[in-house]
Amino acid sequence: MFYGFVKSQWEAGKVSVGLPAVGFPGKPSLHGAGFKVSSAIAFLSDKEKAEIVELAKKDARGKCEA
């Protein structure tokens, strides 16, 4: 339910994904612009959060290769 909303907000640039540096342990973080987006992120399952992180990784790789 919240995944579609958060994904659309990520595509609109209202969700940022913080990835840990290569070689360092850490968990990616999701941050939303505004209360509504931040609240929706809080209700995502770990699997849904991981899917958003994978979208961000693919986007970052695409920009590096271009």
N, C-alpha and C positions, 0 to 999 in steps of 0.2 A: 504494500500500500504506500509506504513512504519512499521506497526505492525509486519509483518512477519520478516522483517529485524531486528528490535529491539529485537524480541523474540529470534532469532537465535544468536544475539550478546550476549544476557543475558545468553543463554545456553553455550556460549563459554567463559563466564566470563568477557566480556568487558562492561557489564552494571551492575552497583551496585544500589541496592535499599536501601534507608535509611528509616527505619521504626521508628516512634516515640515510646518512651518508654511506657510500659503498664501503663495505668492510667493517661497519660498526653495527652492533646489535641495537635493535630498537623497533618500535612499532610505529607504522605510519599513523598520522593523525589527520582528521578531517575537521575543517573549520568552516562554518557558514556565516554569511553576511546577514545579520538580523536574527531576531528571536525565532521567527517561524522556521527558517532554514536550520538554525542550530538545534531547535527542538526536534525537527524531523530526523536529523542526523542521530540524535540520541536514541531514537526508536529503531534504528536499523539493526539488523542482526549482524553478527561477525562476518557471515558469508556475504551479505549485501555490502558491508563496508569494504571487504576484500575486492568485490567486483568494481566498486568505484575506484579503488586504488589501482587496480589493473588497467582501467580506462585511462587514468592519469599517466601510468607508466608507458602505455602504448602511445599516448599523445606526446610525451616527452621524447620517446625514442624517435618518433616521426619527425619532430622538430630538429633533433640532432642530426638526422640523416639527410635532411633537406638542404 
